[in-house]
Each structure stands twice: as C-alpha cells, then as structure tokens.
C-alpha cells in the first residue's frame, strides 16, 4: 500500500466514515493538535532519564490520545467516548504522587531545568493548545466532557512532571520574577 493517495491534494481530508472536510476545519485542527501532542510525548519517552513509572503513564496517555484523535475525527455523534473518569483519576493519582516529592511552588515556574523537564513544558503548552482546539470544536458539535477533562488534567500532569524531574535530577528550577 502506498502512503500517498493524492486525495488530500486539494486541501481536504477524510474523516472516520469517509466524508471529506477542509484541512483547516475545527475538527481537523483538534485531532491534529492531539496528534502533535502525542509526538511530543513520544519524544519524552525516549529520554534515558525518564523515570519508568512516568514512562508507563506516558505510554498510557499516548494510547488514550490515539483514542481521542479517532473520536474527534469521527463526525458520528454516537461514536464511543474514548476516555472515562478512571483515566482522569489515573492522571490525578500520578500528579498527587509526584507532587508529594516536589517542594511547594508559590510562583510560576519558568520552563527549563533539565532537558526532560524543558521538553515536558513543551508538551504542556501543546496540551493547552489541544484543549483550546477541542473547546472550539465543542462550540460547534457535541464533544464528551471527559475528553476536555482528560486533556486539561494532562497539562497539569506535564507541569508537575516537569517540576518532579527537576527535583530528581537536581536541576535548578527558575521561578518567574515579576519585576525582572
């Protein structure tokens, strides 16, 4: 099977079920940004210093993001919902565990520290953009609330993951200074 089909050369793409839509459609923007986020997560999993427990969470998240992408690419309002409360709770439990190992932050953290933490901040910002794209889509069609909750919690997870990695790697964490 050839990878190129030429069917998208005129600026449209196929959705689940075969209908075609412009490549700049809100639906395509939403699942495309989820795909971009998944690629950033793939990069995080390649870092040798990525802790095994968190790598397992990242792979779990990648699988859920594939499900979310397929859901967002499906215009059928009866499409199966790709994430549930247990998935969100798994992220929350992981956040709670990592937070117990990080000092409290009373200011915003600047992206940086160790390379893994800096990359986690990139993933956090892409997760926030994915959330905005999904909100835009949800203003036009029905989107399961669990999808938005999962993506929202995921961006929180990346923030804590970044701070946690700075702690376990003894990397300096820089905080925002308002009057710099």
Secondary structure, DSSP 8 states (H G I E B T S, - for coil): --S--STTTTSEEE-BTS-EEETTSHHHHHHHHHHHHHHHHHHHHH-TTS-HHHHHHHHHHHHHHHHHHHHHTB--TT---S--HHHHHHHHHHHHHHHTTS---SS-B-S-SSHHHHHHHHHHHHHHHHHHHHHHHHTTS---HHHHHHHHHHHHHHHHHHHHHHHHTT----B--TT-
